[in-house]
Structure formats: C-alpha cells, structure tokens
C-alpha cells in the first residue's frame, strides 16, 4: 500500500502496484478567500470520496477525468473493494453546529484503513462496531472545527491502529483558527516524520501505535 498526503485532509491511497487508487477529501486550492494555499491536486486516482460539503474537502470537480464519486453512508463496491461510509458528525452536538460527516473504512491488501473526514467527536459504540479493526487511521487533530489533539488521541485509543496519520492541522499553507500538529505529537511515544509517501505491507506494519507525520505533496 502507498499513501500520499496531498495536503489538508486529502490523501491518495493506492493498492499494490497502483491497481486501485482512492482520493479522499480533495480540497479546492485557493478556497477560504485564498487562505487554503495547498496547490492543485494532480495525483491520479480511480475514485473520489468526500466526507462532507465544505470547500476544504469537496473539490471533486477540480479533479480531471471521469472518476467514480462517492459521498454518503452505507456500503459501496468501488473497483472490487468494499468501502463502508459511516455516519458521524462534524461537531460534538450530533451535527447541530456543522452538520454530518462520513468516516470511510475499507480493507486493501489485507490492511484496514479509516479516513475520519472532519469528525468532531469520539465514536459511539455503534460507530465503533461499524468501523471495526483499523490498522491505518487518518484523523484530524487541529481542533476548533474538528476534534483537537486530545479528541483525536481519544479516537486513537478507541481504535488502537498501528499507524496514525494526522491531518487537518495548521501549516504554513493554511490560514485560520486551527492548531498545529505539535500538541498531537506530544501524546505519542512513537513518532516518525516522512518527507515522501508511506509505503508498507500488512507484514511491515509497526508493532506499536506510531504517529507518522507526513510532508504535503502540494
């Protein structure tokens, strides 16, 4: 499996040999009156998944080509992989403040993956059961409009993944009232920084939960 962080909450997850490539939450470059400065996404993909209708996540129509587009809840077969969309919320008030959010989970190359979108709360028992065992977790940690570092870490403790990839946090390409990744990093015993994509197999996953802080491609 290969995971590329495009920026913000946008990732391309590719199976072995690139046979299947999923793009999650593509942002609109230049959104927020220019406050979102990650560059245009040019990574190839076969399907696009969006967690909710905000400009930092809903830029599917900026991606060229005829792509499969998935939004919402339920089970989807996408290029021979079953993907489950799990209904969650963008806040801690069951959507009363910011609306719904979709968590996407799937298994590819015997690795269980979850992209949490803009989740704003810890998981309920029902959501935990639907999510199941997770090896690789992409989770927001910047707070203010999503879970903060403590909330993200609580989700990590609920799911106990092997790899945690932070997203939706303050960088030099983001204006706005969100925190950087540093408060989240301090909560982990095992932290790695990666300048390129993550590549691993089910056999090479770390034995203990490891935070892998990535460098954005764009």
Secondary structure, DSSP 8 states (H G I E B T S, - for coil): -EEEEEETTEEEEE-GGGSSEEEE----TTTTTTTB---------SEEEESSSSTTT--GGGS-S--EEEESSEEEEETTEEEEEEEEESSSSTTTTT-EEEEEEEEETTEEEEE-TT--S---HHHHHHH---SEEEEE---SSS--HHHHHHHHHHH--SEEEEES---TTB-SS---SHHHHTT-S-EEEESS-EE--GGGS-SS-EEEEE----
